[in-house]
Amino acid sequence: MNIGTPSKEEYTGMQAYFKSKKHNFGENTGQEIVIPDFVKMLSSFDILILALFGGLDSQVDWRSAKSLYQSSLGENDHLTVSVFPKCNHLMFKAETGAYFEDLKPFNWKRCKGFFDNISNWLKQQKSNASDT
């Protein structure tokens, strides 16, 4: 959560971590594959999912993730997606969304509507459950 610019030693350590054989990376994206066979796993879900994305997220390609969720889970009542345009990866208000962006000018404020979105979604799920 905005840990500042890494020292040379920290940066070298992070690079060694990502270059280690313990990690798989996508051929097309170069991004780390955290969960192998994620699409297969995601397609098997039969639960309610609220996917929240920061529009300025520099760690996750939210457009691809949103598309993946919609194609894997289908456009149904199980999936709700919300994108917060001025949010970073941690759902804080940001200008650029860069990994080491200084968020002090924004007083580390969550994006407008973030908590309301979660609260309203939970209330809707409770209401839907009581209707059945």
C-alpha positions in Angstrom: 0.0 0.0 0.0 2.2 2.7 -1.4 5.5 1.5 0.1 7.6 4.1 -1.8 10.3 3.6 -4.3 12.3 0.4 -3.7 16.0 0.5 -3.0 18.4 -1.1 -5.5 18.6 -4.2 -3.2 14.8 -4.4 -2.9 14.3 -4.1 -6.7 17.0 -6.7 -7.3 15.3 -9.0 -4.8 11.9 -8.5 -6.5 13.4 -9.3 -9.9 15.0 -12.5 -8.5 11.7 -13.5 -7.1 9.9 -13.1 -10.4 12.6 -14.8 -12.4 12.6 -17.8 -10.2 11.3 -21.1 -11.5 8.5 -21.1 -9.0 6.5 -18.8 -11.2 4.7 -19.2 -14.4 4.2 -16.3 -16.8 1.8 -15.9 -19.7 3.4 -16.1 -23.1 1.3 -13.2 -24.5 1.1 -11.0 -21.5 4.3 -11.7 -19.5 2.2 -11.5 -16.4 2.5 -14.0 -13.6 0.0 -16.8 -13.7 -1.0 -17.1 -10.0 -3.7 -19.8 -10.5 -3.1 -22.4 -13.2 -6.3 -23.4 -15.1 -8.1 -20.4 -13.7 -10.6 -20.3 -16.5 -11.6 -23.9 -15.8 -11.9 -23.2 -12.1 -13.9 -20.0 -12.7 -16.3 -21.7 -15.0 -17.1 -24.2 -12.3 -18.2 -21.6 -9.8 -21.9 -21.5 -8.8 -21.7 -18.7 -6.3 -22.6 -15.0 -6.3 -19.6 -12.9 -7.4 -19.1 -9.1 -7.0 -16.1 -8.1 -9.1 -14.8 -4.6 -8.3 -12.2 -3.0 -10.5 -10.2 0.2 -10.4 -10.2 1.9 -13.7 -6.6 3.1 -13.1 -5.4 -0.3 -11.9 -1.8 -0.8 -13.1 -1.5 -4.3 -11.6 -4.5 -6.0 -13.2 -5.8 -5.6 -16.7 -9.4 -5.1 -15.5 -10.8 -5.0 -19.0 -9.5 -8.5 -19.7 -10.5 -9.7 -16.3 -14.0 -8.4 -16.7 -14.3 -10.0 -20.1 -12.9 -13.3 -18.8 -15.4 -13.3 -15.9 -18.3 -12.5 -18.2 -17.3 -15.3 -20.7 -16.6 -17.8 -18.0 -19.5 -17.1 -15.7 -21.9 -15.9 -18.2 -24.1 -12.8 -18.0 -26.3 -13.9 -15.2 -27.5 -13.1 -11.7 -24.4 -14.7 -10.3 -22.0 -12.0 -11.6 -22.0 -8.2 -10.8 -19.2 -6.1 -12.1 -18.4 -2.5 -11.1 -15.6 -0.3 -12.4 -14.5 2.8 -10.5 -12.8 5.1 -13.1 -10.5 7.1 -10.8 -9.5 4.1 -8.6 -6.1 2.3 -8.4 -5.6 -1.4 -7.6 -6.3 -0.9 -3.9 -9.5 1.0 -4.6 -8.1 4.3 -3.5 -8.7 7.6 -5.4 -5.7 8.2 -7.6 -4.5 10.2 -10.6 -2.5 7.7 -12.5 -2.8 4.3 -10.7 0.9 3.8 -10.9 2.3 1.3 -8.5 4.3 3.8 -6.4 1.9 6.8 -6.8 1.9 9.1 -3.8 -1.7 9.0 -2.6 -1.2 11.7 0.1 -2.7 14.4 -2.1 -5.9 12.4 -2.1 -5.8 11.7 1.7 -5.9 8.0 1.1 -9.6 8.2 0.3 -11.4 5.2 -1.1 -13.1 5.8 -4.4 -16.5 7.5 -4.3 -19.2 4.8 -4.0 -16.9 1.9 -3.3 -18.3 1.0 0.1 -21.8 1.9 -0.9 -21.5 -0.5 -3.9 -20.5 -3.3 -1.6 -23.2 -2.5 0.9 -25.9 -2.2 -1.7 -24.9 -5.5 -3.4 -25.0 -7.3 0.0 -28.4 -5.9 0.8 -29.7 -7.0 -2.7 -28.4 -10.5 -2.1 -30.1 -10.6 1.3 -33.3 -9.3 -0.3 -33.1 -11.9 -3.1 -32.5 -14.7 -0.5 -35.5 -13.7 1.5 -37.7 -13.7 -1.6 -37.1 -17.4 -2.2 
